[in-house]
């Protein structure tokens, strides 16, 4: 049973607008969360992370929000750019260097010009 | 250039014919891992290795073998492939410091089809 769920397989957004990607998890032991980005024919690359002691982490245009009580996190991309078109995976682990990552199914983002 | 190299990129085989997918990294990473990506399921860990001669099962190890005889190489072996092993496979490596997951380097993937 998947412990990390991304219920929206795809998202289409206009260039310059905000993209919001959602992720839910079921295992309350998870305390470290990451987002990875994947382009076609390439492996995933790390994008941004958040520890459970925080509720927000920001890195340039990317912000991740964590709501522990709801077991929910979201990734905001503002403003969205054509180069952001990719598959985004949410992942969770028990700590920042725990090698057993649990991944969601991914959300394909398409940024329209 | 720091990279994780997987070979081959594409492989079509038949049921029962043993195959090996190679993975090599040039970053002197201690940790290496194999994942498979399937539609609707995301990436699932098959096996991982914390260092030379140290390997352990991930979430979906059935039907796979691995070995870690050298630090840089971590081959994935399918002794008797079956159609349900048709998937996109990724090898990854990382350091073993406290931000290991943020430094996880993935290869470009191997698309395997078992007929």
Contacts between the chains, C-beta under 8 A, distances in Angstrom:
chain1	res1	chain2	res2	distance
A	2	B	41	7.1
A	2	B	42	7.4
A	4	B	42	7.4
A	6	B	42	7.6
A	9	B	40	7.9
A	32	B	101	7.1
A	34	B	101	5.8
A	34	B	102	6.9
A	41	B	108	6.5
A	41	B	109	7.4
A	42	B	106	8.0
A	42	B	108	5.6
A	42	B	109	7.6
A	43	B	4	7.2
A	43	B	90	5.4
A	43	B	92	7.3
A	43	B	105	7.7
A	43	B	106	2.8
A	43	B	107	5.3
A	43	B	108	5.5
A	43	B	109	6.0
A	44	B	43	7.4
A	44	B	90	7.4
A	44	B	106	5.1
A	45	B	106	7.1
A	46	B	101	7.5
A	46	B	102	5.0
A	46	B	103	7.2
A	46	B	104	6.3
A	49	B	101	7.2
A	49	B	102	5.7
A	89	B	42	6.0
A	89	B	43	6.7
A	91	B	43	8.0
A	91	B	101	7.5
A	93	B	101	6.0
A	96	B	98	5.4
A	96	B	99	5.8
A	96	B	100	7.2
A	96	B	101	6.1
A	96	B	102	7.4
A	97	B	96	6.9
A	97	B	97	6.6
A	97	B	98	4.9
A	97	B	99	6.9
A	97	B	100	4.1
A	97	B	101	6.6
A	98	B	101	7.3
A	99	B	31	6.0
A	99	B	33	6.7
A	99	B	48	5.6
A	99	B	50	7.5
A	99	B	94	7.6
A	99	B	100	6.8
A	99	B	101	7.6
A	100	B	45	6.4
A	100	B	48	7.7
A	100	B	58	7.0
A	100	B	59	7.8
A	101	B	43	7.9
A	101	B	45	6.9
A	101	B	101	6.2
A	101	B	104	7.8
A	102	B	59	8.0
A	103	B	35	7.9
A	103	B	42	3.9
A	103	B	43	4.2
A	103	B	44	7.2
A	104	B	42	5.1
A	105	B	39	7.8
A	105	B	40	5.2
A	105	B	41	5.9
A	105	B	42	4.4
A	106	B	42	5.6
